[in-house]
Structures are given as structure tokens and as C-alpha cells.
Amino acid sequence: MKKFELKPIYYPKDSYLNYILEIWVDGVNISQFYEENKLRIDVGYIFHIYNFFDDYLEDIMKEEVLPYEDIEGKTIFETIDNIKKKYFYWLKDDYEHNEDDESDEEIEQIINISEPFYEWQRAHRLLLSGPFLCIPDIIFRRIGDKIEISWDTIWDITYQQRKYENENIKFISIKGVSYIDADEFYLEIKKFKKKVDDISKIQNKKFHVVEETGKLVYSKDPYNNIKFKEEKKF
């Protein structure tokens, strides 16, 4: 059993761009959730995830420590919470905030504190790449020869308001952490990208068929052996 696998499944039922993304960690598909007592997995656009790894895989493979002294936690989520508690004073309930009274120095101080934090998250936190799939909030970071994979489903509504305003959604794994070999992680991401590339080639062929014939085509097979079938005229 693999400790970690990203499994894209082409699912062009409502859109040629639709996928299911299974995210397997330690034998559990953490993408699955219960909605009104029915076990589900979301269907939607996944190219933001492809682009995230295309842009930031090499950053994830580096052991980059967040630039805040003496702040750590059992997981990266706990570390982030501890950083906010210690350094992000403007987020505290007792912070008296008046935009009209903010000096340039205070604004610059807030930017200097927060910018490295958000830059690091942009390269390690999957959810920040886009709210197009109902999946857990996942962060990847390197620790020695391992990659920490941490996830949480206790939501900050500002990240995925469109997808998570339904309070009936309960993921089968609320939160967790796993550590996998860095080389295995790297190869798995490369494999995921190749799968999406292969499916995209088939998609492009489908669009070409539509362009040539003016007729809608669809596929029953969810992956490589996709066969085109004429469905109806536009």
C-alpha cells in the first residue's frame, strides 16, 4: 500500500474539464466526505492543482523553515497557529484598529511580518491555489528526508466560501498528518502530472472531433481508453 497517492479520474459527465481527485494518505481517501449522510467525492476542475505542483514542487522539496524564531508545533498547522498568536498582533480580538489612524510605519511593519508567511504558504498550501474542488486544506513541507503531509477540514470560510458554506459536509478524516519519503513524494507528484497530461491529450482530441464534426461527443471510460461516441448535435 502506498503511503501517498494522487489519483485523477476523468469524469466528463457535465463538463469536459471535470475530474474526480482521490487523495490517498495511509490507505484513506481523504477527499471523501459525508453530505446529508451520503458518502461523496467532489467533481470539478483540477488544473489549479496541476499548476500548483508545476510551480511549487521544487520549493516543497527544499527544507525551508518559516522565518519566525523559536516557533514550532506538532504539525505545520499548529506551527502556523502559533506564529499567528505570537506575531500577528492585528488579528487579536483586543487589537484596536482604525484604518484612518494607521501610520505608514505600522502598515510597513504588518507587511514585513506577514509577507514571508504568506509567500511560504503560497508554495506549500494546496488550498491557496484555488477553490475549485471540495478537498481538505493540505500543506506539504520537507523535514529532513521526509515530506510532512498535514490536512485539516476545520474551515476558514474566507478560503473556500463557494464550496464550504454547506455545514452538512463532514470529511471522513477531519484532520491528520503523515510523513513519507521525500523521493517517493516527488515521484508520485510527477506521476500525477503525467496522468493529467495524458488525459489532457485525449481531451484535446475530443475538442478537435467536436470542431471538425460540429457534434457533441462524450466518453464512458474514465481514463486512458477513452472512446468517443456521438451523442447529439449542438
Residue pairs with C-beta under 8 A, 6 or more apart in sequence:
1 27
2 24
2 188
3 25
3 26
3 178
3 180
3 184
4 24
4 25
4 149
4 178
4 180
4 184
4 185
4 188
5 22
5 23
5 24
5 188
6 21
6 22
6 23
6 24
6 49
6 188
6 189
6 192
7 21
7 22
7 23
7 24
7 192
7 195
8 19
8 20
8 21
8 22
8 46
8 192
8 195
8 196
8 199
9 19
9 20
9 21
9 22
9 222
9 223
10 18
10 19
10 199
10 202
10 203
10 219
10 222
10 223
10 226
11 18
11 19
11 20
11 43
11 222
12 18
12 218
12 219
13 43
14 43
16 203
16 206
16 207
17 45
17 47
17 203
18 43
18 44
18 45
19 43
19 44
19 45
19 46
19 199
20 31
20 41
20 42
20 43
20 222
21 31
21 42
21 46
21 49
21 133
21 135
22 29
22 31
22 41
23 29
23 30
23 31
23 135
23 136
23 138
24 30
25 149
25 151
25 173
25 176
25 178
26 176
26 178
28 172
28 173
29 41
29 172
30 135
30 136
30 151
30 171
30 172
30 173
30 176
31 41
31 42
31 133
31 135
31 136
32 39
32 40
32 41
32 171
32 172
33 39
33 40
33 41
33 42
33 134
33 153
33 169
33 170
33 171
33 172
34 40
34 169
34 170
34 171
34 172
35 166
35 168
35 169
35 170
36 168
39 172
42 133
42 134
42 135
42 163
44 132
44 133
44 134
45 130
45 132
45 133
46 132
46 133
46 196
47 196
48 129
48 130
48 132
49 126
49 129
49 133
50 192
50 193
50 196
51 129
52 126
52 129
53 189
53 192
53 193
54 193
55 123
56 122
56 123
56 124
57 186
57 189
59 123
59 124
60 123
60 124
60 140
60 141
60 142
60 147
61 142
61 182
61 186
62 142
63 142
63 143
63 144
64 120
64 141
64 142
66 79
66 80
66 83
66 116
66 117
66 120
67 116
67 120
68 83
68 86
68 87
68 117
71 79
71 82
71 83
71 86
71 87
72 79
72 82
73 79
73 80
73 81
73 82
74 177
75 148
75 150
75 177
76 124
76 139
76 141
76 148
76 150
77 139
77 150
77 152
77 175
80 121
80 139
83 117
84 91
87 113
88 113
88 114
89 95
90 97
90 110
121 128
121 139
122 128
124 139
124 140
124 141
125 137
125 138
125 139
126 135
126 137
126 138
126 139
126 140
127 135
127 137
127 138
127 159
127 160
128 159
131 159
131 160
131 161
131 162
131 163
133 163
134 160
134 163
134 164
134 169
136 151
136 152
136 153
136 171
136 173
136 175
137 151
137 152
137 153
137 155
137 159
138 149
138 150
138 151
139 148
139 149
139 150
139 151
140 147
140 148
140 149
140 185
141 147
141 148
142 148
142 182
143 179
145 181
145 182
146 179
146 180
146 181
146 182
147 179
147 180
147 181
147 182
147 185
148 177
148 178
148 179
149 177
149 178
149 179
149 180
149 185
150 175
150 176
150 177
151 173
151 175
151 176
151 177
152 174
152 175
153 170
153 171
153 173
153 174
153 175
154 174
154 175
155 164
157 164
157 165
195 223
198 224
199 223
199 224
202 219
202 224
202 226
205 228
206 217
206 219
206 226
206 228
209 215
209 217
209 228
210 216
210 217
213 230
214 233
214 234
215 230
215 231
215 232
215 233
215 234
216 230
216 231
216 232
216 233
216 234
217 228
217 229
217 230
217 231
218 228
218 229
218 231
219 226
219 227
219 228
219 229
220 227
220 229
221 227
